[in-house]
Structures are given as C-alpha cells and as structure tokens.
Amino acid sequence: MSQLFAVVHEADADFTTATELADRVLVEAIDWLDFDSLAYQRNWLSETSAGARLTWTGIAKHDREPERRQGLEQARNQDHGGIAVVVGLAIVERESWLICGFHPEDNVETARLESTQTELGFDPRECSHELTAHKDELAKRSPKRVLKALTQGIWEREQRCWQVTPLEVLRKNGKENGLADFLLEVRERFAPRIGRVDADGGIAT
C-alpha cells in the first residue's frame, strides 16, 4: 500500500526540490526500490483537503536561528492523523541547496564558477551557508543572485543541481545549510515506512 507523506512548504519550487531529493534518498536506501516503482510506494501530499498549500503557521521565519528548527520539529511531532510530515529547513534559502549541488558542465560554466568564487572570496558550493538572505536579490551574497550567476536563471539547469549531482556530494556540501540534515531525516524517518533500509544505505564512507 502506498504511504502518504505530507510536505509542508512555502512555494511550489520548495515542494519539487524536497520531494525529488527525498525520492533519490528512498531509492538509495532501499535496495529493491527503483524510480519506476516509487509511485506505488509513496504519495506526496502538498495541499489540505480544502486545496490550500500546506504551510507552517505561527512560527517566526528567522532562518539562521536554531529556535525555528525547534519550532518546526515540535509542530512536526504533533498528531497529524498518522500522516508523516517531511521537514527541511534551508539555511539561508532554498537556493543554497541548489548552489551546493552545482557542478560545471562545460568551460563556460567553469568560468562562471571561478568568477563567482573570486567575487565572493570563497567557493559558494562548499560554503553556501555563508551567503546571506537579502531583500535585495542583487546583493553580492544573495543566494538568489549567486544561483542565477551560475545557472543563468534557467530552471532546467537549476534542476540538475539536485537531480544529477551525487547524493554524497550534496551531503558533504550541505552539512551546514540544512540539506544533509534533511537527507538524513528522510532516510531515518520515511524510508523504514516503505521497506527495510539497506545497512549501508548507499552512503559513501
């Protein structure tokens, strides 16, 4: 029987990124599961019965404060009628998760990355948590500006940052921006609901 997982999110892009990453972790963790059979094993719930997006309410949005994660975890642990709830907290913004998965595909992209590194003074892929949320998306350390500089704002190119980049790279680069925590949470909380988790879980050691 297909398992129902509720994903609390603020935007459609958040939902897409989180669920596609979660699917990759599920396939990695369960040896008999593949992408063709995923649809028969899990369903992602994105809306309430009234058709409204599932969002957290009453929680202050200070992304760098540990209190926010504590509040999310408390809300997650409340009774939701047996529905599993995924929590992923991006530090500082969702774009940080994509940046840490960027890998140049040609010389042009390599040049973009090198230019961005020079401008920032560090590799944004390894230190995406050091970027700062800004209302001004043109600010030098704005995650949105940095991601656009790397991908030219092309959605399909952004997707490859989480769809193609090896999970072990995402775990390594995402230790400080919430991504590694999210991937681990999916493995520990949700994979066992579908099947026996492989001892190694596909995680490189």
N, C-alpha and C positions, 0 to 999 in steps of 0.2 A: 504494500500500500504506500502510495506517495506521501512523504512527510511535508507538512506545511510549515514554512518558516516566514515569519513576519520581519520585514526590513524597514526600520524607521529611518527616514531620510528627509532631507530638505529640498532636494531637486532631483529631476529625472536622471541627470548625469551621475549623481551620487548613487542612485539605485543601480544603474547599469554597471558602474565601476565595481561596486561592492559585490553584487551577485555574480558577475563574471569571474572575479577573483575567487570568490567562495567556491564556485564550480570547479575551478582549477585545483583548489586545495582538496575538495572532496574526491576528485578523480585520482589525485596523487596519493591520498591517504588510504583509500580502499582499493585493494588490488584487483577486484573483479569488476569495478565500476569504470565505465568509459563514457565519453561525451554523448554517444548515441543513446545510452540508456538513462541518462540523467533525468530526462523529462518524466520518466516513470518512477523516479525515486524521490524527487523533491519538487515542490512548487513554492515560488517566492510570492509572498503576499505584500502588495505595495499600497493598498487602499483599505479604508474602513468599509463596513457594509453599506455606508451611505455614499461611497465613492470619493471620499476625501483622502488626500495623501496622509500616510501615517507619519506623524511628527511628534517629537517630544515637546511638551508644554510646561511652562513654569520653571525652566532651567536656564540660568544665565549663560550666554554664549561667549565665555572668555576662554578661547581655545588653548591658551598656554597654562591655564590654572588647573591643577590636579583635582580641584573640587568639582569641575564639570564632569570628569570621568566618573568620579564617585557618585555624583547625582544620576548619571546615566545608568550606572550599574545598579543603583538602588531601584530605579524605575524598571529596569530590565528584570530584576528579581521579583517584582510584584506578580501576582497571579494574573495571567493573561489567557485564562481558559485553556491551558495546555499548549498554546502556540509558542514555538520557540522564537526568540527575538534576537536578531543579529545586532551587535553594537560595534561600530567602527568610528573612532574619533581621529580625524586627520589633524595633524599639527604641522603647519598652522591652518592650512586649507587643503581641500581635495587635490588641488594642483600639485601639492608637494608629493603626493603618492605617485603621480604620473612622472614628475621630474626625476624621481629616484629610479624609475624604470626606463629612462631614455637611454638608448644606445645608438650612436651614429650609424646610419645605413649606407652612407657614401661620403665622399670627400667634402661635399657642400655642408652636410650636417656636422662633420668633424670640425670644420671651420667655424660653424655657428657655436658649437660647444666650447671650442677654445676661446672664441671671442667673449662668450658669456663668463667663462672662468676668469679671464683677465679682468673683466669689468667688475666682477664680484670679489675677486681675490680668493676664491675657493671653488671647489667642484660642487655645483649645486646638486648633483646626483647623490653625493655622499653626505652632504650637509643641508639637505632641503629644509630641515627643521630650523635652520638659522635664518631662513627667509622670514619676512615679516608681513602679516596681513595689513593691507593698506586700502583705504577707500580710493586712493589714487592708484589705479591699476598701472600707471606708467612709472611708479616709483621704482628705483633701482632694485630693491629687494622684494618687490611684489611677486609672489609665486605665479600669479596670472601673467605678469609681464615676462618672467623668465620662461615659463612654459611656451608662451607664444613666440618668443625669440628662438626657441629650439625647434618647435614644430610648425611655425608659421600659422598657427591657429587652425590647422587642418584637422578636422575631427578624426578622420581615418588614421592619421599619423599619431594622434594622441592615444587612440585605442590600442595601438600596437605596444605602447609603453606598459600596459598591464596585461595584454593578451598574449604577447610573444616573449617578452623578457622572462628568463628563467626565474622560478619562484625563489631559488636560493639567492639570486641577486637582489630581488625585492626584499627578502628578509634581511639581508646584510645592509642594504642602503636604507631600509625602513625601520631600523632599530629605534631611532629617536623621533620619528614622525607619526607613530601610531600604526603604521602599516604592518610591521612584524607582529605586533600585539593582536591585530585583527586576524591575520592569517592563522596565528596560534589558537585564537579563540574559536575560529571556525573548525579547526582540526579537533580540538578538545571537546567542544560543546555540541557540535552538529554532526560531524562525521559518524560518531558512535550511534546516532539515531538511525542511520541508514544501514550501516554494516560494521563488521569488525575492522578496526583500524589496524593497518599493517604496522608491525613493530617499529620499523624504520620510518614509515610514513613518507618515504621518498625524500626525506630531509637529508641533505648532504651534511656530513660530519667532518 
